[in-house]
Amino acid sequence: MDAAKEEFLRDFGEHYGYPNGPKSVDQIRATEFKRLQLQDLVYLDHAGATLYSDLQMESVFNDLTTNLYANPHSQSDSSSATLDIVKNARQQVLDYCNASPKEYKCIFTSGATAALKLVGEAFPWSCNSSFMYTMENHNSVLGIREYALGQGAAAIAVDIEGELHPEISGETITTKISPHQVQRRKVAGSLKEEPTGDVYNLFAFPSECNFSGLRFDLDLVKIIKEDSSKILGISSVCQSGQWMVLIDAAKGCATMPPDLSKYPADFVAISFYKLFGYPTGLGALIVRNDAAKLLKKTYFSGGTVSASIADIDFIKRREGIEELFEDGTVSFLSIVSIRHGFKILNSLTVSAISRHIASLALYTRKMLLAMRHGNGSSVCILYGHHNSMKLCHEMGPIISFNLKRPDGSWYGYREVEKLASLSGIQLRTGCFCNPGACAKYLGLSHLDLISNTEAGHVCWDDLDIINGKPVGAVRISFGYMSTYEDVKKFVDFVASSFMSPQIHIDHGNQMKGLDKGFVDTGYYLKSITIYPIKSCGGFSASSWPLSNNGLTHDREWILKSLTGEILTQKKVPEMGFISTFIDLSQGMLFVESPRCEERLQIRLESDVYGVIEEIELYGQRYEVYSYDNETNSWFSEAIGKTCSLLRYSSFDQDFMLNKIKGAATCRDPKNKLNFANEAQFLLVSEESVSDLNRRLSSDVQKGIYGKVMQVSASRFRPNLVVSGGRPYAEDGWRYIRIGNKYFSSLGGCNRCQIINLTINAGQVQKSNEPLATLASYRRQGKILFGILLKHVSIDGEQQKGDFWLHVGQDVHPD
């Protein structure tokens, strides 16, 4: 055992690893999560979805293959037995939250989101109601305000603060809310007036914020329901009505389920895959009986009515709360399965799980906060209350953060995610569907958020730094099977990848890799490659003509799925099996695949096209030609996925300029492109590839990798390969001339994991290389290799009459 783990166990050994449990955490990992070891993965996204165990799934499989379960709405013996198990499952859910069946019912839903939606659509809103919610709430809670506003109710986001007031006998806590602006819509017939009946208000908060990990004080339930006047600030926005409380426990339930005997919330939403990984697509709404009676249900379905008549307006709804709100047949096989998940949790106990996970989270926070660059500046900025050990205990097993460079600028969270993935670490980045917490902790104003959206930023894109500010964060989270070794690998990854041990003075060569031993000789064009169909194989030519869009016919065709998605190797690696060749003299595109017996021939000049349609790609609107069913069937067979072939016709430049106005993008809106990602041409240096191969070989010699890996320039899918000069000299080129053609550089090409894909013996294989090695020395916010070019016209060029590039031509930088 190393010294670091010994120190960790001295501090946390009492709580770490289930010392009094039936199995230690090391035994659990070795026997029930072998797949993590086999794949050499560290999984740190338990807030997104925790992992199911081998033992759990074996129990589920044995249960389903041994017993006969049937629709509980039927009357057979197996249906009756299934109904009994569903009832027992409801009781297990209630027991988990210490809720008495005399006061609460469990309604099964398709997930926590469906449970929240049920409350929103059935709540008795009126124009005098208020929907109040904490800023730290998931979008699934924020969506409830659409129902409230639609009925004329007010919606108010609030920040909750706890102020300590010393007294002689000790300390008391006064809760204060800071309301944001009141939201209200003009709805016909719902002008605010004197209440004519009971008024109901809804207050919603998460038991644990899925952005920061902050745990909310559940005493809020009692204060809101019993005496909201104790909360400073609430009377300024809501002066009448009865308050009801909704807890989003989807995240918090895994380690601290709300005790409903102490904190009698009206509604609690639960997600089972966040508790024990399986089943997905199943959640529950725990609802107080008296609150359920106030809900107004409109739709009825099979299972929710005792009687209905088809041709007149007559229904008799069922009286049972569960039966009334569970539309159709419940997911009974999933419900049968949750008992095996609860068995895992109960064997370890929730309190032991909470202590185990807390020990890992506290240790990780401590290690991240201690990291310093060589100049003394902090590496890691944590979000949430981490300033004191007392406040740290209010945090759940989530750590949300961003990383800084020594000069105070930010590393992009997408860069962190990409490098973590290369190191076998699975985490999450972005805002985690929690826009309020994201804006609050990152200091993003309404103006920032709106301008970022106008700049093209949306969820899940690669825009992580806008105007010098991060627009999201990195999040790690722990589960009951997480280990010290997981933490160590993560902490070592952050230290080795983002911490600068000494002050570095940069004299201009920001990208490492230049070697003074190289002689800067002349350059020439080594090869030309054309890729007619986007993401499919290309072919080389000794000479090739230019067009207004780049190399003639380069990325002029694309494949589109049935759902309209443009297909690439990132999602369909089998596209790499397709090879292409164009014979200009015959005017023919030839396409081959090992999966298809016949070679496909497509005429370059043809009047036989299908309809012209419009597609949008990279913020640009294209008009495209479609092909016949025979052609589309060939490609569908080639990639094993139904698709259609489309050919570039034209594009709407004005649409593109409006779409990306203000966006940070390398794609030149004034330059004509076919279906290339960013630029007309991609250039790679043969010497840079050779230097990369030397580094790959060096890693093998150092024992980092087991076998020699060498890559060719084609791995990077370049259009142009140049030879000569020093490695990475192309980084500094602004303009180049090839023969009598001029090109300007748009900057480096950002690399992703597609360069780690290889095709070997008819199989697509994926590794961490060469991207991992490139990341070790080619990072500058992004991992860059090669440069992007566009063709520029120079006075007198057209009069020379040669619109071709030729292998062997001299290349003159700048």
ZAMARGU-4260 file (C-alpha; in steps of 0.2 Angstrom, whole numbers, plus 5000, padded with zeros to 4 digits):
<rodrens>
0) 5000/5000/5000 | 5007/5017/4995 | 5009/5031/5008 | 4995/5042/5000 | 4982/5028/5003
5) 4989/5025/5020 | 4986/5043/5024 | 4969/5043/5016 | 4964/5028/5027 | 4970/5036/5043
10) 4958/5051/5039 | 4944/5041/5032 | 4946/5023/5036 | 4932/5022/5048 | 4919/5027/5034
15) 4928/5021/5018 | 4925/5004/5010 | 4911/4996/5021 | 4922/4990/5036 | 4906/4982/5044
20) 4897/4977/5028 | 4895/4960/5021 | 4908/4964/5007 | 4922/4977/5006 | 4922/4989/4992
25) 4937/4980/4984 | 4928/4964/4985 | 4912/4972/4977 | 4923/4979/4963 | 4932/4963/4960
30) 4916/4952/4959 | 4902/4963/4954 | 4910/4976/4942 | 4923/4966/4933 | 4919/4976/4917
35) 4927/4992/4924 | 4943/4982/4926 | 4942/4973/4910 | 4940/4990/4900 | 4952/4999/4912
40) 4939/5012/4915 | 4936/5024/4929 | 4918/5029/4930 | 4914/5046/4938 | 4896/5050/4931
45) 4885/5042/4944 | 4875/5058/4945 | 4870/5055/4927 | 4867/5036/4930 | 4875/5024/4942
50) 4881/5007/4937 | 4871/4991/4939 | 4881/4976/4947 | 4883/4959/4940 | 4875/4951/4955
55) 4860/4962/4953 | 4858/4958/4934 | 4860/4940/4938 | 4846/4940/4950 | 4835/4950/4938
60) 4839/4937/4924 | 4836/4922/4935 | 4819/4930/4942 | 4813/4934/4924 | 4817/4917/4917
65) 4811/4907/4932 | 4794/4915/4936 | 4780/4920/4924 | 4774/4938/4925 | 4759/4944/4916
70) 4749/4960/4914 | 4742/4965/4931 | 4726/4971/4924 | 4722/4953/4919 | 4713/4941/4931
75) 4724/4926/4928 | 4734/4918/4943 | 4751/4925/4935 | 4743/4942/4933 | 4737/4942/4951
80) 4754/4936/4957 | 4762/4950/4947 | 4750/4963/4955 | 4755/4957/4972 | 4773/4960/4968
85) 4769/4978/4961 | 4761/4982/4977 | 4776/4975/4987 | 4787/4986/4976 | 4777/5001/4980
90) 4779/4998/4999 | 4798/4996/4996 | 4799/5013/4988 | 4788/5021/5003 | 4800/5012/5016
95) 4815/5019/5007 | 4809/5036/5011 | 4801/5031/5028 | 4784/5036/5021 | 4769/5028/5030
100) 4756/5020/5018 | 4742/5028/5028 | 4749/5045/5022 | 4758/5042/5006 | 4755/5033/4990
105) 4768/5027/4977 | 4764/5031/4958 | 4775/5023/4946 | 4780/5033/4931 | 4792/5032/4916
110) 4805/5042/4926 | 4808/5056/4938 | 4804/5068/4924 | 4787/5060/4921 | 4784/5061/4939
115) 4788/5080/4939 | 4777/5083/4923 | 4763/5074/4932 | 4763/5086/4946 | 4764/5101/4934
120) 4750/5096/4923 | 4738/5091/4937 | 4742/5104/4950 | 4727/5115/4954 | 4734/5131/4947
125) 4724/5147/4947 | 4728/5165/4943 | 4731/5168/4961 | 4744/5154/4963 | 4762/5155/4964
130) 4776/5142/4958 | 4791/5146/4968 | 4807/5136/4964 | 4826/5137/4969 | 4838/5143/4956
135) 4847/5126/4958 | 4834/5115/4949 | 4834/5103/4935 | 4826/5108/4918 | 4813/5095/4922
140) 4807/5105/4937 | 4809/5122/4928 | 4797/5114/4915 | 4783/5114/4928 | 4782/5133/4926
145) 4775/5131/4909 | 4759/5124/4916 | 4759/5137/4930 | 4761/5152/4918 | 4749/5144/4906
150) 4735/5145/4919 | 4739/5163/4924 | 4749/5159/4940 | 4765/5168/4944 | 4782/5159/4943
155) 4797/5165/4954 | 4815/5159/4955 | 4823/5161/4972 | 4840/5160/4980 | 4840/5152/4998
160) 4851/5159/5011 | 4854/5153/5029 | 4860/5168/5041 | 4868/5164/5057 | 4863/5175/5072
165) 4873/5171/5088 | 4863/5171/5104 | 4867/5168/5122 | 4861/5150/5121 | 4870/5146/5105
170) 4865/5149/5087 | 4849/5150/5078 | 4846/5150/5059 | 4835/5161/5050 | 4830/5156/5032
175) 4830/5170/5020 | 4825/5170/5001 | 4830/5182/4988 | 4817/5182/4974 | 4821/5185/4956
180) 4809/5194/4945 | 4791/5188/4945 | 4786/5179/4929 | 4768/5180/4923 | 4759/5178/4906
185) 4744/5186/4900 | 4731/5172/4898 | 4714/5175/4892 | 4701/5175/4907 | 4714/5173/4920
190) 4717/5191/4926 | 4722/5191/4944 | 4707/5194/4955 | 4701/5191/4973 | 4701/5173/4976
195) 4684/5164/4975 | 4690/5147/4981 | 4705/5139/4989 | 4722/5145/4982 | 4737/5133/4981
200) 4755/5137/4979 | 4769/5125/4975 | 4787/5127/4981 | 4800/5115/4972 | 4818/5112/4977
205) 4830/5097/4974 | 4836/5087/4989 | 4853/5088/4981 | 4859/5100/4967 | 4865/5090/4952
210) 4876/5104/4947 | 4886/5108/4963 | 4881/5094/4975 | 4874/5106/4988 | 4861/5098/4999
215) 4846/5108/5004 | 4840/5109/5022 | 4824/5098/5022 | 4818/5109/5036 | 4812/5120/5022
220) 4797/5108/5020 | 4790/5111/5037 | 4794/5130/5036 | 4786/5132/5019 | 4771/5121/5024
225) 4768/5126/5042 | 4774/5144/5044 | 4781/5152/5028 | 4781/5169/5037 | 4797/5163/5045
230) 4805/5164/5028 | 4811/5182/5026 | 4806/5188/5008 | 4792/5176/5004 | 4778/5188/5008
235) 4785/5201/4996 | 4780/5189/4981 | 4766/5179/4988 | 4753/5184/5001 | 4739/5171/5000
240) 4736/5153/4998 | 4741/5136/5005 | 4759/5130/5001 | 4763/5113/4995 | 4781/5106/4993
245) 4789/5096/4979 | 4806/5088/4982 | 4816/5083/4966 | 4825/5068/4974 | 4831/5060/4958
250) 4850/5064/4963 | 4849/5065/4982 | 4840/5049/4985 | 4855/5038/4981 | 4864/5043/4997
255) 4851/5053/5008 | 4833/5049/5004 | 4821/5061/5012 | 4813/5055/5028 | 4795/5059/5025
260) 4790/5055/5043 | 4801/5070/5048 | 4799/5081/5032 | 4781/5079/5026 | 4783/5085/5008
265) 4768/5083/4997 | 4777/5076/4981 | 4794/5067/4979 | 4801/5062/4963 | 4813/5047/4962
270) 4823/5039/4948 | 4828/5021/4950 | 4843/5020/4938 | 4851/5034/4949 | 4849/5023/4964
275) 4856/5006/4957 | 4858/5008/4938 | 4844/4997/4932 | 4830/4998/4927 | 4830/5013/4916
280) 4814/5021/4910 | 4806/5019/4928 | 4803/5032/4941 | 4791/5035/4955 | 4781/5050/4962
285) 4778/5048/4981 | 4763/5059/4984 | 4753/5063/5001 | 4736/5057/5000 | 4728/5074/5004
290) 4739/5082/4990 | 4734/5068/4978 | 4715/5072/4980 | 4719/5090/4974 | 4727/5085/4958
295) 4716/5088/4943 | 4718/5074/4930 | 4711/5077/4912 | 4716/5062/4902 | 4710/5044/4905
300) 4716/5028/4899 | 4716/5009/4901 | 4718/5005/4919 | 4712/5023/4926 | 4693/5021/4924
305) 4681/5009/4932 | 4669/5012/4917 | 4667/5023/4901 | 4654/5024/4887 | 4661/5026/4870
310) 4647/5037/4862 | 4642/5048/4876 | 4652/5059/4888 | 4652/5047/4903 | 4667/5040/4913
315) 4669/5034/4931 | 4687/5036/4936 | 4695/5024/4948 | 4696/5029/4966 | 4713/5022/4970
320) 4727/5035/4969 | 4739/5024/4960 | 4726/5017/4948 | 4720/5035/4944 | 4737/5042/4939
325) 4746/5027/4931 | 4740/5027/4913 | 4740/5011/4904 | 4749/4995/4910 | 4763/4999/4921
330) 4781/4993/4916 | 4778/4978/4927 | 4794/4969/4922 | 4804/4984/4927 | 4795/4986/4943
335) 4798/4967/4947 | 4817/4971/4945 | 4819/4985/4957 | 4818/4974/4972 | 4835/4966/4967
340) 4842/4984/4967 | 4835/4988/4984 | 4842/4972/4990 | 4860/4978/4986 | 4857/4995/4994
345) 4849/4987/5010 | 4864/4974/5012 | 4876/4989/5013 | 4864/5001/5021 | 4861/5019/5014
350) 4870/5026/5029 | 4886/5016/5026 | 4885/5020/5007 | 4883/5039/5012 | 4898/5038/5023
355) 4909/5029/5010 | 4905/5041/4996 | 4907/5056/5007 | 4924/5051/5012 | 4929/5050/4993
360) 4921/5066/4989 | 4929/5076/5004 | 4946/5068/5000 | 4945/5073/4981 | 4939/5091/4986
365) 4954/5093/4997 | 4966/5086/4984 | 4959/5098/4970 | 4959/5113/4981 | 4977/5110/4986
370) 4984/5110/4968 | 4994/5125/4963 | 5004/5130/4948 | 5022/5134/4949 | 5018/5153/4951
375) 5006/5149/4966 | 4990/5151/4957 | 4976/5139/4960 | 4973/5125/4947 | 4955/5121/4951
380) 4940/5132/4955 | 4926/5122/4964 | 4908/5127/4964 | 4897/5126/4979 | 4901/5129/4997
385) 4919/5122/5000 | 4926/5135/5011 | 4925/5126/5028 | 4924/5108/5033 | 4907/5112/5042
390) 4900/5117/5025 | 4908/5103/5016 | 4897/5091/5026 | 4882/5099/5017 | 4888/5093/5000
395) 4883/5077/4992 | 4895/5066/4981 | 4896/5078/4967 | 4911/5089/4963 | 4909/5102/4950
400) 4924/5113/4944 | 4934/5121/4931 | 4952/5122/4928 | 4964/5137/4926 | 4980/5140/4917
405) 4995/5148/4927 | 4990/5165/4918 | 4972/5164/4925 | 4964/5160/4909 | 4952/5145/4908
410) 4955/5127/4901 | 4939/5123/4891 | 4929/5109/4899 | 4928/5100/4882 | 4947/5099/4882
415) 4946/5091/4900 | 4933/5079/4894 | 4942/5074/4879 | 4959/5071/4888 | 4949/5062/4902
420) 4942/5050/4890 | 4959/5046/4882 | 4965/5042/4900 | 4950/5030/4903 | 4940/5042/4914
425) 4922/5044/4911 | 4915/5061/4917 | 4902/5074/4912 | 4904/5092/4906 | 4892/5106/4902
430) 4878/5113/4913 | 4870/5096/4917 | 4852/5102/4912 | 4853/5114/4927 | 4854/5132/4919
435) 4850/5141/4935 | 4864/5134/4945 | 4876/5135/4930 | 4873/5154/4928 | 4874/5157/4947
440) 4890/5148/4950 | 4899/5154/4934 | 4893/5171/4936 | 4884/5172/4919 | 4871/5186/4917
445) 4855/5186/4907 | 4865/5196/4894 | 4879/5183/4894 | 4866/5169/4892 | 4856/5177/4878
450) 4872/5183/4868 | 4879/5165/4870 | 4864/5158/4863 | 4864/5170/4848 | 4882/5166/4845
455) 4876/5148/4842 | 4880/5140/4859 | 4868/5126/4863 | 4868/5111/4875 | 4881/5097/4870
460) 4891/5108/4858 | 4910/5111/4858 | 4908/5130/4863 | 4915/5129/4881 | 4923/5146/4882
465) 4915/5162/4876 | 4922/5180/4878 | 4934/5172/4891 | 4921/5164/4902 | 4917/5146/4904
470) 4899/5142/4899 | 4899/5126/4908 | 4909/5115/4920 | 4917/5098/4923 | 4907/5087/4935
475) 4913/5071/4943 | 4902/5061/4955 | 4903/5045/4965 | 4893/5029/4968 | 4893/5015/4981
480) 4906/5005/4971 | 4918/5020/4969 | 4935/5017/4976 | 4951/5026/4982 | 4960/5020/4966
485) 4946/5029/4955 | 4950/5045/4965 | 4969/5043/4963 | 4968/5040/4945 | 4957/5055/4942
490) 4968/5067/4954 | 4984/5061/4945 | 4976/5064/4928 | 4972/5082/4933 | 4989/5085/4940
495) 4999/5078/4925 | 4988/5086/4912 | 4984/5103/4919 | 4996/5108/4933 | 5011/5118/4928
500) 5025/5113/4940 | 5036/5129/4936 | 5034/5146/4928 | 5036/5144/4910 | 5041/5159/4899
505) 5035/5157/4882 | 5045/5165/4868 | 5033/5162/4854 | 5033/5143/4851 | 5017/5139/4860
510) 5016/5122/4852 | 5029/5110/4858 | 5038/5099/4845 | 5050/5110/4836 | 5067/5102/4835
515) 5083/5113/4832 | 5091/5097/4825 | 5081/5099/4809 | 5087/5108/4794 | 5073/5119/4786
520) 5074/5114/4768 | 5062/5118/4754 | 5044/5111/4753 | 5035/5102/4739 | 5018/5094/4737
525) 5020/5076/4741 | 5002/5070/4738 | 4984/5075/4734 | 4969/5066/4741 | 4951/5068/4736
530) 4936/5062/4747 | 4921/5062/4736 | 4909/5056/4750 | 4910/5064/4767 | 4918/5052/4780
535) 4921/5038/4767 | 4938/5033/4760 | 4947/5044/4748 | 4959/5042/4733 | 4975/5050/4728
540) 4979/5058/4712 | 4995/5065/4704 | 4985/5080/4697 | 4968/5087/4701 | 4958/5102/4697
545) 4952/5116/4708 | 4934/5122/4709 | 4926/5137/4718 | 4923/5125/4733 | 4940/5117/4735
550) 4946/5102/4726 | 4934/5097/4712 | 4921/5084/4719 | 4929/5084/4736 | 4915/5080/4749
555) 4902/5083/4737 | 4891/5069/4743 | 4885/5064/4760 | 4875/5050/4767 | 4859/5054/4777
560) 4849/5043/4789 | 4831/5040/4789 | 4829/5052/4803 | 4838/5066/4793 | 4854/5064/4803
565) 4870/5067/4792 | 4881/5052/4795 | 4900/5052/4799 | 4912/5039/4805 | 4911/5046/4822
570) 4894/5038/4823 | 4895/5025/4809 | 4913/5019/4809 | 4908/5006/4795 | 4908/5021/4783
575) 4927/5019/4783 | 4925/5002/4773 | 4918/5012/4758 | 4932/5016/4745 | 4930/5029/4731
580) 4938/5034/4715 | 4934/5047/4701 | 4939/5045/4683 | 4937/5062/4676 | 4939/5056/4658
585) 4924/5044/4660 | 4915/5056/4670 | 4911/5043/4683 | 4912/5040/4702 | 4916/5022/4707
590) 4912/5016/4724 | 4916/4999/4732 | 4913/4990/4748 | 4918/4973/4755 | 4900/4971/4760
595) 4893/4974/4742 | 4896/4962/4728 | 4895/4974/4714 | 4905/4990/4712 | 4893/5006/4711
600) 4895/5018/4697 | 4888/5036/4698 | 4889/5047/4683 | 4896/5064/4687 | 4886/5073/4674
605) 4868/5067/4674 | 4851/5073/4671 | 4844/5058/4681 | 4842/5065/4699 | 4828/5064/4711
610) 4820/5079/4719 | 4830/5093/4725 | 4828/5095/4744 | 4835/5107/4758 | 4846/5101/4772
615) 4855/5111/4786 | 4873/5107/4791 | 4885/5117/4801 | 4873/5132/4802 | 4872/5132/4783
620) 4857/5128/4772 | 4861/5117/4757 | 4851/5112/4742 | 4855/5094/4737 | 4850/5081/4724
625) 4844/5064/4730 | 4846/5047/4721 | 4836/5032/4717 | 4831/5018/4728 | 4844/5006/4720
630) 4858/5018/4724 | 4852/5021/4742 | 4850/5002/4745 | 4868/4999/4740 | 4874/5012/4753
635) 4862/5005/4766 | 4870/4988/4763 | 4888/4995/4764 | 4886/5003/4781 | 4873/4991/4788
640) 4861/5006/4791 | 4847/5013/4781 | 4852/5029/4772 | 4851/5039/4757 | 4865/5047/4746
645) 4864/5066/4743 | 4874/5077/4732 | 4878/5096/4734 | 4869/5108/4723 | 4871/5125/4730
650) 4870/5134/4747 | 4861/5149/4755 | 4876/5161/4760 | 4864/5174/4768 | 4856/5161/4779
655) 4873/5155/4785 | 4879/5173/4788 | 4864/5176/4799 | 4865/5159/4808 | 4883/5161/4814
660) 4884/5179/4817 | 4895/5182/4832 | 4899/5163/4834 | 4917/5158/4837 | 4920/5147/4822
665) 4934/5142/4811 | 4922/5139/4796 | 4923/5154/4785 | 4906/5161/4780 | 4912/5170/4765
670) 4920/5155/4758 | 4911/5142/4747 | 4912/5124/4754 | 4904/5108/4750 | 4902/5097/4765
675) 4919/5099/4773 | 4918/5102/4792 | 4928/5119/4792 | 4938/5123/4777 | 4941/5119/4759
680) 4958/5110/4762 | 4967/5101/4776 | 4986/5101/4775 | 4997/5089/4784 | 5016/5089/4785
685) 5026/5073/4782 | 5039/5079/4794 | 5026/5082/4807 | 5019/5064/4805 | 5037/5057/4806
690) 5040/5067/4822 | 5023/5060/4829 | 5029/5042/4825 | 5046/5045/4834 | 5036/5050/4849
695) 5025/5034/4848 | 5040/5023/4847 | 5048/5032/4861 | 5033/5028/4872 | 5034/5010/4868
700) 5053/5010/4873 | 5048/5018/4889 | 5035/5005/4893 | 5020/5016/4891 | 5013/5006/4877
705) 5015/4988/4873 | 5018/4988/4855 | 5025/4999/4841 | 5011/5010/4833 | 5015/5020/4817
710) 5003/5031/4808 | 5003/5037/4791 | 4997/5054/4785 | 4981/5047/4778 | 4976/5043/4796
715) 4972/5062/4797 | 4962/5063/4781 | 4972/5077/4773 | 4969/5084/4756 | 4987/5090/4754
720) 5003/5082/4761 | 5019/5092/4760 | 5036/5086/4762 | 5052/5096/4768 | 5057/5108/4782
725) 5054/5106/4800 | 5040/5097/4810 | 5026/5109/4814 | 5033/5123/4804 | 5016/5124/4796
730) 5009/5130/4812 | 5016/5147/4809 | 5011/5149/4790 | 4999/5162/4786 | 4999/5161/4767
735) 5007/5148/4755 | 5009/5146/4737 | 5008/5130/4728 | 5014/5132/4710 | 5005/5147/4705
740) 4990/5145/4717 | 4988/5155/4733 | 4981/5149/4750 | 4978/5157/4766 | 4978/5148/4783
745) 4963/5147/4794 | 4973/5140/4809 | 4976/5123/4816 | 4964/5108/4814 | 4956/5102/4830
750) 4958/5083/4832 | 4945/5071/4839 | 4945/5053/4843 | 4941/5048/4825 | 4959/5048/4821
755) 4960/5033/4834 | 4949/5022/4822 | 4958/5009/4811 | 4951/4996/4800 | 4960/4979/4802
760) 4954/4963/4794 | 4937/4970/4790 | 4935/4976/4808 | 4934/4994/4815 | 4947/4995/4830
765) 4948/5009/4842 | 4963/5014/4853 | 4969/5029/4862 | 4982/5033/4849 | 4988/5044/4841
770) 4977/5056/4850 | 4984/5053/4867 | 5002/5056/4862 | 4996/5072/4852 | 4988/5078/4868
775) 5004/5077/4878 | 5013/5090/4867 | 5000/5098/4854 | 4988/5105/4866 | 4983/5124/4865
780) 4966/5124/4871 | 4962/5111/4858 | 4973/5096/4851 | 4979/5103/4835 | 4988/5094/4820
785) 4988/5100/4802 | 4982/5117/4796 | 4966/5122/4787 | 4967/5132/4771 | 4956/5141/4759
790) 4960/5146/4741 | 4962/5164/4737 | 4963/5173/4720 | 4977/5184/4716 | 4977/5196/4702
795) 4983/5189/4686 | 4981/5171/4692 | 4966/5167/4681 | 4975/5173/4666 | 4988/5159/4668
800) 4974/5146/4664 | 4980/5132/4675 | 4967/5127/4688 | 4976/5111/4693 | 4987/5106/4708
805) 5001/5094/4703 | 5011/5082/4715 | 5029/5088/4715 | 5025/5107/4714 | 5035/5118/4725
810) 5027/5125/4741 | 5032/5142/4747 | 5026/5147/4764 | 5021/5166/4766
</rodrens>
